[in-house]
Amino acid sequence: MVGGVCYVVSIVLLLLFVEFWYMEVNLANLIASLITIFVCYLLNAKFVFKGGRHSKGKEVLAFFSFSLMGLLLNVILMYLMTTYLPISYVISKTLIVAVIAVFNFLVRKKLVFLK
């Protein structure tokens, strides 16, 4: 459920930035992804995982460090897909989110939070 909410936040922000504020797709993706990471942390910490594996400071640092790895992959893949493939940016973002969501969930479950 939280993953779905984060996906919707990410897509809605991307669409707003591109379609209404006329941002370049890759910049819009970066900003939407950064905002979504913060929303995702709040929702994961509240509803999905229990804290306690690390101190709150270490937990936040680990969450955002791993999220930045996913963000880097997100930005690279979005650039490649929107530049070299004839696919809409919304479909590209959806495919990218599917891949990165699995990575993020597994890392957060095993390394950041308690189950």
Buried (B, 14 or more C-beta within 10 A) or exposed (E): EBBEBBBEBBBEBBBEBBEEEEBEBBEBBBBBBEBBBEBBBEBBBEEBBEBEBBEEEEBBEBBBEBBEEBBEBBBEBBBEBBEEEEEEBBEBBBBBBEEBBEEBBEBBBEEBBEE
